[in-house]
Amino acid sequence: MGTMTVPDKTAADTPVPAPKKLPPAAQRALAEAEARRRQIDAEIAARPAEKGGRGGLDPNRYGDWEIKGITADF
């Protein structure tokens, strides 16, 4: 069998760049988006379970018109 060569540098030797400081407007936008996601998740969790429904996320919102491999576009 062949021999295995070990590279001189490992991933631990590679410097990791410092994360960029986002401007306040970007930080605010990210915080608002996270708050909206939490609100949507809470609203979905509070809804009663649908009996006999297709399951999954709302296709009107997420554009997923596939059910068991069959695409339905209406």
PyMOL Python script that loads the backbone (N, CA, C, O; Angstrom):
from pymol import cmd

cmd.read_pdbstr("""\
ATOM      1  N   MET A   1       0.840  -1.168   0.000  1.00  0.00           N
ATOM      2  CA  MET A   1       0.000   0.000   0.000  1.00  0.00           C
ATOM      3  C   MET A   1       0.894   1.243   0.000  1.00  0.00           C
ATOM      4  O   MET A   1       2.079   1.161   0.324  1.00  0.00           O
ATOM      5  N   GLY A   2       0.321   2.394  -0.366  1.00  0.00           N
ATOM      6  CA  GLY A   2       1.076   3.636  -0.418  1.00  0.00           C
ATOM      7  C   GLY A   2       1.216   4.282   0.949  1.00  0.00           C
ATOM      8  O   GLY A   2       0.520   3.924   1.899  1.00  0.00           O
ATOM      9  N   THR A   3       2.111   5.222   1.029  1.00  0.00           N
ATOM     10  CA  THR A   3       2.283   5.934   2.289  1.00  0.00           C
ATOM     11  C   THR A   3       1.428   7.179   2.284  1.00  0.00           C
ATOM     12  O   THR A   3       1.147   7.753   1.232  1.00  0.00           O
ATOM     13  N   MET A   4       1.024   7.584   3.456  1.00  0.00           N
ATOM     14  CA  MET A   4       0.185   8.765   3.591  1.00  0.00           C
ATOM     15  C   MET A   4       1.066   9.947   3.952  1.00  0.00           C
ATOM     16  O   MET A   4       1.858   9.866   4.891  1.00  0.00           O
ATOM     17  N   THR A   5       0.936  11.042   3.218  1.00  0.00           N
ATOM     18  CA  THR A   5       1.721  12.230   3.531  1.00  0.00           C
ATOM     19  C   THR A   5       0.899  13.172   4.383  1.00  0.00           C
ATOM     20  O   THR A   5      -0.309  13.313   4.191  1.00  0.00           O
ATOM     21  N   VAL A   6       1.550  13.804   5.309  1.00  0.00           N
ATOM     22  CA  VAL A   6       0.895  14.749   6.205  1.00  0.00           C
ATOM     23  C   VAL A   6       1.289  16.149   5.761  1.00  0.00           C
ATOM     24  O   VAL A   6       2.479  16.438   5.631  1.00  0.00           O
ATOM     25  N   PRO A   7       0.322  17.022   5.526  1.00  0.00           N
ATOM     26  CA  PRO A   7       0.670  18.385   5.118  1.00  0.00           C
ATOM     27  C   PRO A   7       1.412  19.120   6.229  1.00  0.00           C
ATOM     28  O   PRO A   7       1.250  18.827   7.413  1.00  0.00           O
ATOM     29  N   ASP A   8       2.230  20.086   5.808  1.00  0.00           N
ATOM     30  CA  ASP A   8       3.022  20.856   6.776  1.00  0.00           C
ATOM     31  C   ASP A   8       2.136  21.715   7.668  1.00  0.00           C
ATOM     32  O   ASP A   8       2.384  21.835   8.868  1.00  0.00           O
ATOM     33  N   LYS A   9       1.119  22.301   7.090  1.00  0.00           N
ATOM     34  CA  LYS A   9       0.220  23.179   7.855  1.00  0.00           C
ATOM     35  C   LYS A   9      -1.057  22.435   8.178  1.00  0.00           C
ATOM     36  O   LYS A   9      -1.566  21.674   7.356  1.00  0.00           O
ATOM     37  N   THR A  10      -1.566  22.651   9.356  1.00  0.00           N
ATOM     38  CA  THR A  10      -2.859  22.080   9.727  1.00  0.00           C
ATOM     39  C   THR A  10      -3.885  23.202   9.765  1.00  0.00           C
ATOM     40  O   THR A  10      -3.537  24.379   9.662  1.00  0.00           O
ATOM     41  N   ALA A  11      -5.128  22.837   9.909  1.00  0.00           N
ATOM     42  CA  ALA A  11      -6.189  23.841   9.971  1.00  0.00           C
ATOM     43  C   ALA A  11      -6.017  24.731  11.197  1.00  0.00           C
ATOM     44  O   ALA A  11      -6.407  25.898  11.183  1.00  0.00           O
ATOM     45  N   ALA A  12      -5.435  24.182  12.251  1.00  0.00           N
ATOM     46  CA  ALA A  12      -5.227  24.971  13.468  1.00  0.00           C
ATOM     47  C   ALA A  12      -4.172  26.047  13.263  1.00  0.00           C
ATOM     48  O   ALA A  12      -4.174  27.060  13.962  1.00  0.00           O
ATOM     49  N   ASP A  13      -3.265  25.832  12.301  1.00  0.00           N
ATOM     50  CA  ASP A  13      -2.203  26.812  12.035  1.00  0.00           C
ATOM     51  C   ASP A  13      -2.685  27.975  11.183  1.00  0.00           C
ATOM     52  O   ASP A  13      -2.052  29.030  11.154  1.00  0.00           O
ATOM     53  N   THR A  14      -3.803  27.788  10.490  1.00  0.00           N
ATOM     54  CA  THR A  14      -4.324  28.814   9.600  1.00  0.00           C
ATOM     55  C   THR A  14      -5.016  29.897  10.428  1.00  0.00           C
ATOM     56  O   THR A  14      -5.904  29.597  11.225  1.00  0.00           O
ATOM     57  N   PRO A  15      -4.609  31.163  10.240  1.00  0.00           N
ATOM     58  CA  PRO A  15      -5.262  32.227  11.015  1.00  0.00           C
ATOM     59  C   PRO A  15      -6.707  32.424  10.581  1.00  0.00           C
ATOM     60  O   PRO A  15      -7.031  32.333   9.397  1.00  0.00           O
ATOM     61  N   VAL A  16      -7.554  32.692  11.538  1.00  0.00           N
ATOM     62  CA  VAL A  16      -8.967  32.940  11.279  1.00  0.00           C
ATOM     63  C   VAL A  16      -9.181  34.448  11.288  1.00  0.00           C
ATOM     64  O   VAL A  16      -8.829  35.116  12.260  1.00  0.00           O
ATOM     65  N   PRO A  17      -9.761  35.000  10.203  1.00  0.00           N
ATOM     66  CA  PRO A  17      -9.974  36.455  10.193  1.00  0.00           C
ATOM     67  C   PRO A  17     -10.992  36.865  11.242  1.00  0.00           C
ATOM     68  O   PRO A  17     -11.932  36.129  11.542  1.00  0.00           O
ATOM     69  N   ALA A  18     -10.789  38.041  11.787  1.00  0.00           N
ATOM     70  CA  ALA A  18     -11.724  38.566  12.788  1.00  0.00           C
ATOM     71  C   ALA A  18     -13.051  38.900  12.111  1.00  0.00           C
ATOM     72  O   ALA A  18     -13.063  39.376  10.975  1.00  0.00           O
ATOM     73  N   PRO A  19     -14.170  38.656  12.799  1.00  0.00           N
ATOM     74  CA  PRO A  19     -15.461  38.993  12.192  1.00  0.00           C
ATOM     75  C   PRO A  19     -15.576  40.498  11.974  1.00  0.00           C
ATOM     76  O   PRO A  19     -15.083  41.305  12.763  1.00  0.00           O
ATOM     77  N   LYS A  20     -16.250  40.850  10.868  1.00  0.00           N
ATOM     78  CA  LYS A  20     -16.420  42.273  10.561  1.00  0.00           C
ATOM     79  C   LYS A  20     -17.446  42.889  11.492  1.00  0.00           C
ATOM     80  O   LYS A  20     -18.430  42.246  11.856  1.00  0.00           O
ATOM     81  N   LYS A  21     -17.217  44.121  11.872  1.00  0.00           N
ATOM     82  CA  LYS A  21     -18.159  44.875  12.695  1.00  0.00           C
ATOM     83  C   LYS A  21     -19.231  45.419  11.765  1.00  0.00           C
ATOM     84  O   LYS A  21     -18.944  46.178  10.839  1.00  0.00           O
ATOM     85  N   LEU A  22     -20.478  45.017  12.029  1.00  0.00           N
ATOM     86  CA  LEU A  22     -21.585  45.475  11.204  1.00  0.00           C
ATOM     87  C   LEU A  22     -22.003  46.877  11.619  1.00  0.00           C
ATOM     88  O   LEU A  22     -21.942  47.223  12.799  1.00  0.00           O
ATOM     89  N   PRO A  23     -22.424  47.679  10.661  1.00  0.00           N
ATOM     90  CA  PRO A  23     -22.938  49.014  11.005  1.00  0.00           C
ATOM     91  C   PRO A  23     -24.226  48.880  11.822  1.00  0.00           C
ATOM     92  O   PRO A  23     -24.901  47.853  11.748  1.00  0.00           O
ATOM     93  N   PRO A  24     -24.565  49.902  12.592  1.00  0.00           N
ATOM     94  CA  PRO A  24     -25.774  49.844  13.425  1.00  0.00           C
ATOM     95  C   PRO A  24     -27.044  49.528  12.637  1.00  0.00           C
ATOM     96  O   PRO A  24     -27.912  48.811  13.133  1.00  0.00           O
ATOM     97  N   ALA A  25     -27.164  50.050  11.423  1.00  0.00           N
ATOM     98  CA  ALA A  25     -28.365  49.788  10.624  1.00  0.00           C
ATOM     99  C   ALA A  25     -28.476  48.296  10.288  1.00  0.00           C
ATOM    100  O   ALA A  25     -29.573  47.739  10.310  1.00  0.00           O
ATOM    101  N   ALA A  26     -27.353  47.651   9.978  1.00  0.00           N
ATOM    102  CA  ALA A  26     -27.359  46.219   9.665  1.00  0.00           C
ATOM    103  C   ALA A  26     -27.685  45.400  10.907  1.00  0.00           C
ATOM    104  O   ALA A  26     -28.431  44.423  10.832  1.00  0.00           O
ATOM    105  N   GLN A  27     -27.131  45.793  12.041  1.00  0.00           N
ATOM    106  CA  GLN A  27     -27.423  45.096  13.298  1.00  0.00           C
ATOM    107  C   GLN A  27     -28.908  45.205  13.637  1.00  0.00           C
ATOM    108  O   GLN A  27     -29.521  44.233  14.077  1.00  0.00           O
ATOM    109  N   ARG A  28     -29.483  46.389  13.432  1.00  0.00           N
ATOM    110  CA  ARG A  28     -30.899  46.613  13.709  1.00  0.00           C
ATOM    111  C   ARG A  28     -31.768  45.772  12.769  1.00  0.00           C
ATOM    112  O   ARG A  28     -32.764  45.188  13.196  1.00  0.00           O
ATOM    113  N   ALA A  29     -31.384  45.711  11.487  1.00  0.00           N
ATOM    114  CA  ALA A  29     -32.145  44.922  10.517  1.00  0.00           C
ATOM    115  C   ALA A  29     -32.104  43.439  10.873  1.00  0.00           C
ATOM    116  O   ALA A  29     -33.123  42.755  10.775  1.00  0.00           O
ATOM    117  N   LEU A  30     -30.954  42.938  11.281  1.00  0.00           N
ATOM    118  CA  LEU A  30     -30.850  41.534  11.681  1.00  0.00           C
ATOM    119  C   LEU A  30     -31.688  41.245  12.923  1.00  0.00           C
ATOM    120  O   LEU A  30     -32.326  40.196  13.012  1.00  0.00           O
ATOM    121  N   ALA A  31     -31.688  42.161  13.867  1.00  0.00           N
ATOM    122  CA  ALA A  31     -32.488  41.982  15.085  1.00  0.00           C
ATOM    123  C   ALA A  31     -33.984  41.986  14.752  1.00  0.00           C
ATOM    124  O   ALA A  31     -34.742  41.191  15.307  1.00  0.00           O
ATOM    125  N   GLU A  32     -34.410  42.877  13.851  1.00  0.00           N
ATOM    126  CA  GLU A  32     -35.811  42.932  13.454  1.00  0.00           C
ATOM    127  C   GLU A  32     -36.225  41.659  12.713  1.00  0.00           C
ATOM    128  O   GLU A  32     -37.325  41.149  12.927  1.00  0.00           O
ATOM    129  N   ALA A  33     -35.361  41.149  11.853  1.00  0.00           N
ATOM    130  CA  ALA A  33     -35.669  39.917  11.127  1.00  0.00           C
ATOM    131  C   ALA A  33     -35.788  38.740  12.088  1.00  0.00           C
ATOM    132  O   ALA A  33     -36.676  37.902  11.933  1.00  0.00           O
ATOM    133  N   GLU A  34     -34.908  38.671  13.074  1.00  0.00           N
ATOM    134  CA  GLU A  34     -34.979  37.596  14.070  1.00  0.00           C
ATOM    135  C   GLU A  34     -36.266  37.683  14.881  1.00  0.00           C
ATOM    136  O   GLU A  34     -36.881  36.661  15.185  1.00  0.00           O
ATOM    137  N   ALA A  35     -36.677  38.905  15.232  1.00  0.00           N
ATOM    138  CA  ALA A  35     -37.926  39.090  15.976  1.00  0.00           C
ATOM    139  C   ALA A  35     -39.125  38.639  15.140  1.00  0.00           C
ATOM    140  O   ALA A  35     -40.048  38.014  15.663  1.00  0.00           O
ATOM    141  N   ARG A  36     -39.112  38.961  13.820  1.00  0.00           N
ATOM    142  CA  ARG A  36     -40.199  38.529  12.938  1.00  0.00           C
ATOM    143  C   ARG A  36     -40.239  37.009  12.833  1.00  0.00           C
ATOM    144  O   ARG A  36     -41.316  36.412  12.853  1.00  0.00           O
ATOM    145  N   ARG A  37     -39.064  36.378  12.721  1.00  0.00           N
ATOM    146  CA  ARG A  37     -39.023  34.910  12.643  1.00  0.00           C
ATOM    147  C   ARG A  37     -39.588  34.284  13.905  1.00  0.00           C
ATOM    148  O   ARG A  37     -40.347  33.317  13.834  1.00  0.00           O
ATOM    149  N   ARG A  38     -39.224  34.824  15.059  1.00  0.00           N
ATOM    150  CA  ARG A  38     -39.746  34.295  16.322  1.00  0.00           C
ATOM    151  C   ARG A  38     -41.254  34.461  16.409  1.00  0.00           C
ATOM    152  O   ARG A  38     -41.951  33.559  16.873  1.00  0.00           O
ATOM    153  N   GLN A  39     -41.767  35.607  15.964  1.00  0.00           N
ATOM    154  CA  GLN A  39     -43.204  35.860  15.998  1.00  0.00           C
ATOM    155  C   GLN A  39     -43.939  34.888  15.082  1.00  0.00           C
ATOM    156  O   GLN A  39     -44.970  34.337  15.468  1.00  0.00           O
ATOM    157  N   ILE A  40     -43.428  34.672  13.885  1.00  0.00           N
ATOM    158  CA  ILE A  40     -44.055  33.738  12.944  1.00  0.00           C
ATOM    159  C   ILE A  40     -44.039  32.332  13.511  1.00  0.00           C
ATOM    160  O   ILE A  40     -45.046  31.627  13.442  1.00  0.00           O
ATOM    161  N   ASP A  41     -42.904  31.910  14.075  1.00  0.00           N
ATOM    162  CA  ASP A  41     -42.807  30.572  14.667  1.00  0.00           C
ATOM    163  C   ASP A  41     -43.796  30.404  15.817  1.00  0.00           C
ATOM    164  O   ASP A  41     -44.408  29.345  15.961  1.00  0.00           O
ATOM    165  N   ALA A  42     -43.956  31.454  16.644  1.00  0.00           N
ATOM    166  CA  ALA A  42     -44.893  31.383  17.772  1.00  0.00           C
ATOM    167  C   ALA A  42     -46.331  31.290  17.269  1.00  0.00           C
ATOM    168  O   ALA A  42     -47.134  30.543  17.828  1.00  0.00           O
ATOM    169  N   GLU A  43     -46.665  32.044  16.216  1.00  0.00           N
ATOM    170  CA  GLU A  43     -48.021  31.993  15.650  1.00  0.00           C
ATOM    171  C   GLU A  43     -48.314  30.623  15.056  1.00  0.00           C
ATOM    172  O   GLU A  43     -49.416  30.101  15.224  1.00  0.00           O
ATOM    173  N   ILE A  44     -47.352  30.041  14.369  1.00  0.00           N
ATOM    174  CA  ILE A  44     -47.545  28.715  13.771  1.00  0.00           C
ATOM    175  C   ILE A  44     -47.713  27.668  14.862  1.00  0.00           C
ATOM    176  O   ILE A  44     -48.554  26.777  14.738  1.00  0.00           O
ATOM    177  N   ALA A  45     -46.925  27.763  15.928  1.00  0.00           N
ATOM    178  CA  ALA A  45     -47.010  26.794  17.021  1.00  0.00           C
ATOM    179  C   ALA A  45     -48.340  26.905  17.757  1.00  0.00           C
ATOM    180  O   ALA A  45     -48.825  25.915  18.304  1.00  0.00           O
ATOM    181  N   ALA A  46     -48.939  28.104  17.779  1.00  0.00           N
ATOM    182  CA  ALA A  46     -50.190  28.310  18.512  1.00  0.00           C
ATOM    183  C   ALA A  46     -51.417  27.836  17.728  1.00  0.00           C
ATOM    184  O   ALA A  46     -52.490  27.661  18.304  1.00  0.00           O
ATOM    185  N   ARG A  47     -51.264  27.630  16.429  1.00  0.00           N
ATOM    186  CA  ARG A  47     -52.400  27.202  15.613  1.00  0.00           C
ATOM    187  C   ARG A  47     -52.784  25.762  15.954  1.00  0.00           C
ATOM    188  O   ARG A  47     -51.928  24.950  16.304  1.00  0.00           O
ATOM    189  N   PRO A  48     -54.073  25.455  15.848  1.00  0.00           N
ATOM    190  CA  PRO A  48     -54.480  24.058  16.054  1.00  0.00           C
ATOM    191  C   PRO A  48     -53.986  23.198  14.886  1.00  0.00           C
ATOM    192  O   PRO A  48     -53.786  23.688  13.775  1.00  0.00           O
ATOM    193  N   ALA A  49     -53.796  21.918  15.165  1.00  0.00           N
ATOM    194  CA  ALA A  49     -53.340  21.011  14.120  1.00  0.00           C
ATOM    195  C   ALA A  49     -54.422  20.856  13.057  1.00  0.00           C
ATOM    196  O   ALA A  49     -55.605  20.750  13.380  1.00  0.00           O
ATOM    197  N   GLU A  50     -54.022  20.844  11.811  1.00  0.00           N
ATOM    198  CA  GLU A  50     -54.971  20.706  10.709  1.00  0.00           C
ATOM    199  C   GLU A  50     -55.264  19.228  10.497  1.00  0.00           C
ATOM    200  O   GLU A  50     -54.344  18.414  10.410  1.00  0.00           O
ATOM    201  N   LYS A  51     -56.525  18.885  10.416  1.00  0.00           N
ATOM    202  CA  LYS A  51     -56.930  17.496  10.210  1.00  0.00           C
ATOM    203  C   LYS A  51     -57.033  17.220   8.720  1.00  0.00           C
ATOM    204  O   LYS A  51     -57.777  17.885   7.999  1.00  0.00           O
ATOM    205  N   GLY A  52     -56.275  16.230   8.273  1.00  0.00           N
ATOM    206  CA  GLY A  52     -56.329  15.852   6.870  1.00  0.00           C
ATOM    207  C   GLY A  52     -55.636  16.826   5.944  1.00  0.00           C
ATOM    208  O   GLY A  52     -55.841  16.757   4.732  1.00  0.00           O
ATOM    209  N   GLY A  53     -54.836  17.720   6.458  1.00  0.00           N
ATOM    210  CA  GLY A  53     -54.152  18.704   5.630  1.00  0.00           C
ATOM    211  C   GLY A  53     -52.923  18.118   4.960  1.00  0.00           C
ATOM    212  O   GLY A  53     -52.572  16.958   5.176  1.00  0.00           O
ATOM    213  N   ARG A  54     -52.284  18.925   4.156  1.00  0.00           N
ATOM    214  CA  ARG A  54     -51.135  18.454   3.407  1.00  0.00           C
ATOM    215  C   ARG A  54     -49.885  18.390   4.264  1.00  0.00           C
ATOM    216  O   ARG A  54     -48.927  17.712   3.894  1.00  0.00           O
ATOM    217  N   GLY A  55     -49.866  19.078   5.402  1.00  0.00           N
ATOM    218  CA  GLY A  55     -48.685  19.083   6.253  1.00  0.00           C
ATOM    219  C   GLY A  55     -47.618  20.015   5.704  1.00  0.00           C
ATOM    220  O   GLY A  55     -47.673  20.430   4.546  1.00  0.00           O
ATOM    221  N   GLY A  56     -46.667  20.331   6.530  1.00  0.00           N
ATOM    222  CA  GLY A  56     -45.580  21.192   6.093  1.00  0.00           C
ATOM    223  C   GLY A  56     -45.935  22.661   6.164  1.00  0.00           C
ATOM    224  O   GLY A  56     -46.963  23.052   6.717  1.00  0.00           O
ATOM    225  N   LEU A  57     -45.053  23.468   5.588  1.00  0.00           N
ATOM    226  CA  LEU A  57     -45.226  24.912   5.614  1.00  0.00           C
ATOM    227  C   LEU A  57     -46.235  25.364   4.560  1.00  0.00           C
ATOM    228  O   LEU A  57     -46.534  24.633   3.616  1.00  0.00           O
ATOM    229  N   ASP A  58     -46.746  26.563   4.732  1.00  0.00           N
ATOM    230  CA  ASP A  58     -47.750  27.130   3.838  1.00  0.00           C
ATOM    231  C   ASP A  58     -47.169  27.325   2.444  1.00  0.00           C
ATOM    232  O   ASP A  58     -46.215  28.086   2.287  1.00  0.00           O
ATOM    233  N   PRO A  59     -47.722  26.651   1.411  1.00  0.00           N
ATOM    234  CA  PRO A  59     -47.152  26.780   0.072  1.00  0.00           C
ATOM    235  C   PRO A  59     -47.333  28.174  -0.519  1.00  0.00           C
ATOM    236  O   PRO A  59     -46.549  28.577  -1.378  1.00  0.00           O
ATOM    237  N   ASN A  60     -48.350  28.924  -0.079  1.00  0.00           N
ATOM    238  CA  ASN A  60     -48.520  30.287  -0.582  1.00  0.00           C
ATOM    239  C   ASN A  60     -47.334  31.150  -0.196  1.00  0.00           C
ATOM    240  O   ASN A  60     -46.924  32.031  -0.951  1.00  0.00           O
ATOM    241  N   ARG A  61     -46.792  30.898   0.970  1.00  0.00           N
ATOM    242  CA  ARG A  61     -45.687  31.714   1.440  1.00  0.00           C
ATOM    243  C   ARG A  61     -44.346  31.199   0.942  1.00  0.00           C
ATOM    244  O   ARG A  61     -43.477  31.989   0.571  1.00  0.00           O
ATOM    245  N   TYR A  62     -44.169  29.887   0.931  1.00  0.00           N
ATOM    246  CA  TYR A  62     -42.853  29.329   0.643  1.00  0.00           C
ATOM    247  C   TYR A  62     -42.733  28.780  -0.778  1.00  0.00           C
ATOM    248  O   TYR A  62     -41.651  28.339  -1.164  1.00  0.00           O
ATOM    249  N   GLY A  63     -43.803  28.793  -1.563  1.00  0.00           N
ATOM    250  CA  GLY A  63     -43.725  28.385  -2.957  1.00  0.00           C
ATOM    251  C   GLY A  63     -43.463  26.905  -3.152  1.00  0.00           C
ATOM    252  O   GLY A  63     -42.923  26.517  -4.187  1.00  0.00           O
ATOM    253  N   ASP A  64     -43.826  26.066  -2.193  1.00  0.00           N
ATOM    254  CA  ASP A  64     -43.601  24.633  -2.295  1.00  0.00           C
ATOM    255  C   ASP A  64     -44.912  23.960  -2.673  1.00  0.00           C
ATOM    256  O   ASP A  64     -45.761  23.714  -1.816  1.00  0.00           O
ATOM    257  N   TRP A  65     -45.073  23.669  -3.941  1.00  0.00           N
ATOM    258  CA  TRP A  65     -46.331  23.101  -4.413  1.00  0.00           C
ATOM    259  C   TRP A  65     -46.198  21.610  -4.654  1.00  0.00           C
ATOM    260  O   TRP A  65     -46.986  21.049  -5.415  1.00  0.00           O
ATOM    261  N   GLU A  66     -45.240  20.953  -4.040  1.00  0.00           N
ATOM    262  CA  GLU A  66     -45.018  19.543  -4.277  1.00  0.00           C
ATOM    263  C   GLU A  66     -45.587  18.728  -3.115  1.00  0.00           C
ATOM    264  O   GLU A  66     -45.313  19.019  -1.951  1.00  0.00           O
ATOM    265  N   ILE A  67     -46.375  17.712  -3.437  1.00  0.00           N
ATOM    266  CA  ILE A  67     -46.930  16.799  -2.451  1.00  0.00           C
ATOM    267  C   ILE A  67     -46.632  15.389  -2.918  1.00  0.00           C
ATOM    268  O   ILE A  67     -47.110  14.974  -3.974  1.00  0.00           O
ATOM    269  N   LYS A  68     -45.855  14.648  -2.154  1.00  0.00           N
ATOM    270  CA  LYS A  68     -45.484  13.265  -2.487  1.00  0.00           C
ATOM    271  C   LYS A  68     -44.900  13.162  -3.891  1.00  0.00           C
ATOM    272  O   LYS A  68     -45.202  12.228  -4.634  1.00  0.00           O
ATOM    273  N   GLY A  69     -44.062  14.131  -4.244  1.00  0.00           N
ATOM    274  CA  GLY A  69     -43.382  14.084  -5.528  1.00  0.00           C
ATOM    275  C   GLY A  69     -44.188  14.606  -6.692  1.00  0.00           C
ATOM    276  O   GLY A  69     -43.674  14.653  -7.810  1.00  0.00           O
ATOM    277  N   ILE A  70     -45.434  15.001  -6.479  1.00  0.00           N
ATOM    278  CA  ILE A  70     -46.273  15.511  -7.564  1.00  0.00           C
ATOM    279  C   ILE A  70     -46.395  17.026  -7.377  1.00  0.00           C
ATOM    280  O   ILE A  70     -46.757  17.505  -6.303  1.00  0.00           O
ATOM    281  N   THR A  71     -46.091  17.758  -8.429  1.00  0.00           N
ATOM    282  CA  THR A  71     -46.150  19.199  -8.372  1.00  0.00           C
ATOM    283  C   THR A  71     -47.535  19.667  -8.774  1.00  0.00           C
ATOM    284  O   THR A  71     -48.061  19.259  -9.809  1.00  0.00           O
ATOM    285  N   ALA A  72     -48.123  20.522  -7.956  1.00  0.00           N
ATOM    286  CA  ALA A  72     -49.438  21.076  -8.240  1.00  0.00           C
ATOM    287  C   ALA A  72     -49.318  22.596  -8.289  1.00  0.00           C
ATOM    288  O   ALA A  72     -48.947  23.221  -7.295  1.00  0.00           O
ATOM    289  N   ASP A  73     -49.623  23.183  -9.415  1.00  0.00           N
ATOM    290  CA  ASP A  73     -49.555  24.632  -9.563  1.00  0.00           C
ATOM    291  C   ASP A  73     -50.920  25.118  -9.989  1.00  0.00           C
ATOM    292  O   ASP A  73     -51.413  24.767 -11.061  1.00  0.00           O
ATOM    293  N   PHE A  74     -51.530  25.932  -9.140  1.00  0.00           N
ATOM    294  CA  PHE A  74     -52.861  26.410  -9.462  1.00  0.00           C
ATOM    295  C   PHE A  74     -52.977  27.872  -9.165  1.00  0.00           C
ATOM    296  O   PHE A  74     -54.037  28.462  -9.374  1.00  0.00           O
TER     297      PHE A  74
END
""", "prot")
cmd.dss("prot")
cmd.show_as("cartoon", "prot")
cmd.util.cbc("prot")
cmd.orient("prot")
